[in-house]
Amino acid sequence: MKIDEQHVAEPGLVALDITAADEDTVRTVMDGLQQQWATSGITLVWRTPGEVGVKARVYADVRRQPDPAD
């Protein structure tokens, strides 16, 4: 899966690819990341045939904390 340049166009913007044994674990990790930083939120989880586990991608801005009102 290609990373769009806009998602990492400046310092502090990151694209994180997460691989775990199951969907619950991936979703727990994504939830923890969105508690720490401003992220794209809980994203789709997918499997790649022939590869172990499930995957997800999260985009984050590590310069910003999430808004507690959200």
C-alpha positions as semicolon CSV with decimal commas, in nm:
position;residue;x (nm);y (nm);z (nm)
1;M;0,000;0,000;0,000
2;K;0,152;0,328;-0,110
3;I;0,185;0,617;0,138
4;D;0,048;0,944;0,002
5;E;0,310;1,220;0,023
6;Q;0,065;1,461;0,191
7;H;0,055;1,235;0,499
8;V;0,429;1,276;0,567
9;A;0,491;1,615;0,402
10;E;0,640;1,784;0,709
11;P;0,813;1,699;1,038
12;G;0,579;1,547;1,294
13;L;0,351;1,371;1,043
14;V;0,384;0,993;1,037
15;A;0,228;0,689;0,871
16;L;0,227;0,384;1,098
17;D;0,170;0,034;0,961
18;I;0,054;-0,202;1,235
19;T;0,059;-0,582;1,212
20;A;-0,088;-0,804;1,484
21;A;-0,223;-1,155;1,528
22;D;-0,588;-1,045;1,542
23;E;-0,825;-0,755;1,480
24;D;-0,890;-0,688;1,849
25;T;-0,518;-0,628;1,909
26;V;-0,486;-0,394;1,609
27;R;-0,791;-0,196;1,720
28;T;-0,656;-0,169;2,076
29;V;-0,328;-0,031;1,944
30;M;-0,504;0,220;1,717
31;D;-0,721;0,333;2,009
32;G;-0,412;0,384;2,225
33;L;-0,242;0,587;1,951
34;Q;-0,542;0,817;1,913
35;Q;-0,538;0,877;2,288
36;Q;-0,176;0,993;2,256
37;W;-0,178;1,192;1,929
38;A;-0,411;1,339;1,670
39;T;-0,465;1,043;1,432
40;S;-0,677;0,930;1,142
41;G;-0,865;0,722;1,401
42;I;-0,963;0,357;1,387
43;T;-0,906;0,254;1,026
44;L;-0,992;-0,052;0,821
45;V;-0,813;-0,375;0,908
46;W;-0,705;-0,611;0,631
47;R;-0,537;-0,946;0,572
48;T;-0,280;-1,013;0,301
49;P;-0,308;-1,367;0,164
50;G;-0,002;-1,573;0,252
51;E;0,112;-1,336;0,528
52;V;0,067;-1,378;0,901
53;G;-0,174;-1,159;1,097
54;V;-0,390;-0,858;1,016
55;K;-0,278;-0,508;0,924
56;A;-0,389;-0,149;0,957
57;R;-0,244;0,190;0,874
58;V;-0,279;0,497;1,094
59;Y;-0,173;0,851;1,005
60;A;-0,073;1,066;1,299
61;D;0,041;1,417;1,381
62;V;0,273;1,366;1,677
63;R;0,297;1,743;1,733
64;R;-0,066;1,764;1,844
65;Q;-0,246;1,607;2,136
66;P;-0,605;1,496;2,072
67;D;-0,884;1,733;2,173
68;P;-1,023;1,606;2,508
69;A;-1,371;1,729;2,404
70;D;-1,385;1,472;2,119
